[in-house]
Amino acid sequence: MEKYISEPARQTPVWDEVDVLVVGGGPAGLMAAQAAALVEGTKVLLLESRGSLGGNMTQGLPLLGFLGRKGNEVIKGLPLRFVERLRERGQATHHRRCPLHVSLTMIDPEGTKKLAWEIMDESGVKVLMYVMCVDTIMDGDRIRGVIIESKKGRAAILAKTVIDCTGDGDVASHAGVPMAYGNEKGIAQPPTLMFSMRGVDSRKLRNAVADHPEIYDIDFIPNEFFRADDNCTMVGFRNQIREARQQGYNLPVERTIFMTGMAPDEWWVNMSRVNGVDATDPQQYTKGERIAIEQNSEIVRYLKAFIPGFENAYVDRVAPFMGVRETRRIIGEYILTEQDIFDCARFDDAIGVAAYPVDLHHPVGGDCTLMWCPDCYDIPYRSLVPKKVDGLLCAGRNISTTHLALASVRVMGPAMCIGEAAGKAAALCARKGITPRQLNTKELQQALRAEGVYFRD
Ligand SMILES: Cc1cc2nc3c(=O)[nH]c(=O)nc-3n(C[C@H](O)[C@H](O)[C@H](O)COP(=O)(O)OP(=O)(O)OC[C@H]3O[C@@H](n4cnc5c(N)ncnc54)[C@H](O)[C@@H]3O)c2cc1C
C-alpha cells in the first residue's frame, strides 16, 4: 500500500510575472522563446531544469527534417537562421540528402549551447536554469502560471500565456490536460544513451562498406553512398550483430547505428535502448540509465571487434543524459495521424511543414521501422492547442499526435518549427489579451511568413 504524508499549506513567493513563459529549453523551447520575444514589447521567461540550453540538441545528434523528399528546404524561419549561424562558425554542416533519413545536418553540441545563450540574450529572453516546473497555478481551467522547485525551495511564476516545451508534457499534465502515452498498449519508444568515439579510421570504414556490400549489409541505402567523405548515418551491419551474438555478445539492438560527428575521426553511436522505461518516473529513468551504461560498454567492445576502422577507437564523450524519444502527448484540438503524413495533408491552420518519415524504434524488441511521406505535410495549429485548458500551448515532442505520427514530427527540425509557431502565437495572444484557442490563425500565419517560415502555396 502506498504511504502518504500531508504537507502544511504554505506561502509561495512569486519570482516573476511575464507575458510568455516557456518551460523547457530544448529545440522547441529555444525557438518558442525567441519567436515570442521578437514580438515587440513581449516579456519572455525561459525555464530550464538542466545546466545547459538545447535539450536533445546537445546529445551529438544530427538535425533531421530540414529537407523534404524532393530536396527542398521545408524548415526555414528561425530554425534555419540558427543552423546558418552555426555553419558560419564551422559548427554545422550542410543539409546532406539521405535516401533513408531524407536529410541530415550535423551540429556541434557545445557550439549549439553557446549560440542558444547568445540568441536568448540578443532577443531579450530572460533565462532561469536549474529549476524544475512541478505544478501549475490554475484559475478553473485557465492556467495562470507554474510552480517551480530549486535549491531555494518552491516559487511561482505568473504568465499570460504558458508554452509547454518540456518534451514530456509536464505542464499540460499538471494542468489537467487529457494526455496520451506511447502506443495502444501504453508502451513508448525506448530511450538511448548516446556516446561518441574518436580515433576511428573513417577512410577504412567507408571503403570497407562501399567495397564489400556482401559482408557489410546496410539498411536501404546502397553501400556506395558511404564512400564520399560526407555526413551520414550508417544503419545496418545486421550480419555483424548476428555473428557477435553467436559469439556471446549481449547486444540490445538488431542493427548497428552510428553517424558522423564534426571531426573526421568522430562517430556518434545510437545503439543502447532500454525498453519499457517511462522517463517521467525518476525511479524507472534511473534504472534505465544504469542499464544503458552497461549496454554501451558491450557496444564499444562489439564495434572495436566487428566494424572496420573502429579497432583503435576510444570513447570520447557521453551524452549528458539518456535521451528520451517518447513519453506523454497532449490530446489537443486536432490529433495529427500517420495517415495525414502519408497523405501529405494540408490544413487551413498550418503553422509550418514537416517531411521526416515515421521513424519508429519499436517499443518492444530491438528493431526500427521507417515509413515515408511522399513529399511533406502541414502541421496544424490545433495540434498545439490542448483540450480543456486555456492559456496554454504545447510545442515539440509533446504535441497532439498519434503514436506513429509522433515518430515523424518528434525530430528536431519540426520541433524547432513548432516551437517558433507556438512562441509567435503565445506573444500575439498575450498582446491581444486572448487565449490560444481564440487566436486567428491567418494572423499567426502572416507573422510566421514574415519571419521566413516555409508554407506550401
Ligand atoms: C536517442 C535519441 C535519438 C534521436 N535522434 C534524433 C536525430 O538524429 N535527429 C533529430 O532531429 N532528432 C532526433 N531525436 C528526437 C529529438 O531529439 C527530440 O524529439 C527533440 O529534441 C524534441 O525537442 P523538444 O524541444 O520537444 O524536447 P527536448 O529536446 O527533450 O527538450 C526539452 C527540454 O525541457 C527541459 N525540461 C523538461 N522537463 C522540464 C521541467 N519540468 N521543468 C523545466 N525544464 C524541463 C529539458 O531539460 C530539456 O532541455 C532523437 C531522440 C533521442 C532520444
The ligand as an SDF file (V2000), in Angstrom:
LIG
                    3D

 53 58  0  0  0  0  0  0  0  0999 V2000
   18.3130    8.8350  -28.6060 C   0  0  0  0  0  0  0  0  0  0  0  0
   17.5850    9.7990  -29.4680 C   0  0  0  0  0  0  0  0  0  0  0  0
   17.9680    9.9360  -30.7860 C   0  0  0  0  0  0  0  0  0  0  0  0
   17.3370   10.8740  -31.5700 C   0  0  0  0  0  0  0  0  0  0  0  0
   17.8150   11.0870  -32.8360 N   0  0  0  0  0  0  0  0  0  0  0  0
   17.4550   12.2250  -33.4710 C   0  0  0  0  0  0  0  0  0  0  0  0
   18.1910   12.6590  -34.5880 C   0  0  0  0  0  0  0  0  0  0  0  0
   19.1330   12.0280  -35.0290 O   0  0  0  0  0  0  0  0  0  0  0  0
   17.8020   13.8330  -35.1620 N   0  0  0  0  0  0  0  0  0  0  0  0
   16.7240   14.5560  -34.7190 C   0  0  0  0  0  0  0  0  0  0  0  0
   16.4230   15.6150  -35.3060 O   0  0  0  0  0  0  0  0  0  0  0  0
   16.0040   14.1390  -33.6670 N   0  0  0  0  0  0  0  0  0  0  0  0
   16.3770   13.0210  -33.0050 C   0  0  0  0  0  0  0  0  0  0  0  0
   15.7060   12.6290  -31.8830 N   0  0  0  0  0  0  0  0  0  0  0  0
   14.4580   13.3140  -31.4920 C   0  0  0  0  0  0  0  0  0  0  0  0
   14.6760   14.7020  -30.9270 C   0  0  0  0  0  0  0  0  0  0  0  0
   15.9240   14.8300  -30.3260 O   0  0  0  0  0  0  0  0  0  0  0  0
   13.6080   15.1300  -29.9220 C   0  0  0  0  0  0  0  0  0  0  0  0
   12.3660   14.5930  -30.2110 O   0  0  0  0  0  0  0  0  0  0  0  0
   13.5490   16.6450  -29.8780 C   0  0  0  0  0  0  0  0  0  0  0  0
   14.7250   17.0930  -29.2640 O   0  0  0  0  0  0  0  0  0  0  0  0
   12.3360   17.1570  -29.1540 C   0  0  0  0  0  0  0  0  0  0  0  0
   12.5300   18.5160  -28.8460 O   0  0  0  0  0  0  0  0  0  0  0  0
   11.8240   19.1660  -27.5780 P   0  0  0  0  0  0  0  0  0  0  0  0
   12.2940   20.5680  -27.5120 O   0  0  0  0  0  0  0  0  0  0  0  0
   10.3810   18.8750  -27.6480 O   0  0  0  0  0  0  0  0  0  0  0  0
   12.3400   18.3320  -26.3250 O   0  0  0  0  0  0  0  0  0  0  0  0
   13.7740   18.1640  -25.6640 P   0  0  0  0  0  0  0  0  0  0  0  0
   14.8640   18.2280  -26.6530 O   0  0  0  0  0  0  0  0  0  0  0  0
   13.6570   16.9230  -24.8440 O   0  0  0  0  0  0  0  0  0  0  0  0
   13.8790   19.4280  -24.6940 O   0  0  0  0  0  0  0  0  0  0  0  0
   13.0870   19.5470  -23.5410 C   0  0  0  0  0  0  0  0  0  0  0  0
   13.7810   20.4760  -22.5570 C   0  0  0  0  0  0  0  0  0  0  0  0
   12.9250   20.7290  -21.4550 O   0  0  0  0  0  0  0  0  0  0  0  0
   13.6150   20.5970  -20.2310 C   0  0  0  0  0  0  0  0  0  0  0  0
   12.6230   20.1760  -19.2300 N   0  0  0  0  0  0  0  0  0  0  0  0
   11.9310   19.0170  -19.2380 C   0  0  0  0  0  0  0  0  0  0  0  0
   11.0590   18.9910  -18.2220 N   0  0  0  0  0  0  0  0  0  0  0  0
   11.1910   20.1570  -17.5560 C   0  0  0  0  0  0  0  0  0  0  0  0
   10.5340   20.7140  -16.4180 C   0  0  0  0  0  0  0  0  0  0  0  0
    9.5590   20.0540  -15.7820 N   0  0  0  0  0  0  0  0  0  0  0  0
   10.9240   21.9460  -15.9840 N   0  0  0  0  0  0  0  0  0  0  0  0
   11.9120   22.6270  -16.6540 C   0  0  0  0  0  0  0  0  0  0  0  0
   12.5460   22.1470  -17.7400 N   0  0  0  0  0  0  0  0  0  0  0  0
   12.1900   20.9230  -18.1950 C   0  0  0  0  0  0  0  0  0  0  0  0
   14.6640   19.5360  -20.5300 C   0  0  0  0  0  0  0  0  0  0  0  0
   15.7460   19.6230  -19.6380 O   0  0  0  0  0  0  0  0  0  0  0  0
   15.0450   19.8740  -21.9720 C   0  0  0  0  0  0  0  0  0  0  0  0
   16.0920   20.8050  -22.0550 O   0  0  0  0  0  0  0  0  0  0  0  0
   16.2710   11.6560  -31.0580 C   0  0  0  0  0  0  0  0  0  0  0  0
   15.8560   11.4910  -29.7370 C   0  0  0  0  0  0  0  0  0  0  0  0
   16.5120   10.5790  -28.9420 C   0  0  0  0  0  0  0  0  0  0  0  0
   16.1040   10.4520  -27.5310 C   0  0  0  0  0  0  0  0  0  0  0  0
  1  2  1  0
  2  3  1  0
  2 52  2  0
  3  4  2  0
  4  5  1  0
  4 50  1  0
  5  6  2  0
  6  7  1  0
  6 13  1  0
  7  8  2  0
  7  9  1  0
  9 10  1  0
 10 11  2  0
 10 12  1  0
 12 13  2  0
 13 14  1  0
 14 15  1  0
 14 50  1  0
 15 16  1  0
 16 17  1  0
 16 18  1  0
 18 19  1  0
 18 20  1  0
 20 21  1  0
 20 22  1  0
 22 23  1  0
 23 24  1  0
 24 25  2  0
 24 26  1  0
 24 27  1  0
 27 28  1  0
 28 29  2  0
 28 30  1  0
 28 31  1  0
 31 32  1  0
 32 33  1  0
 33 34  1  0
 33 48  1  0
 34 35  1  0
 35 36  1  0
 35 46  1  0
 36 37  1  0
 36 45  1  0
 37 38  2  0
 38 39  1  0
 39 40  1  0
 39 45  2  0
 40 41  1  0
 40 42  2  0
 42 43  1  0
 43 44  2  0
 44 45  1  0
 46 47  1  0
 46 48  1  0
 48 49  1  0
 50 51  2  0
 51 52  1  0
 52 53  1  0
M  END
$$$$
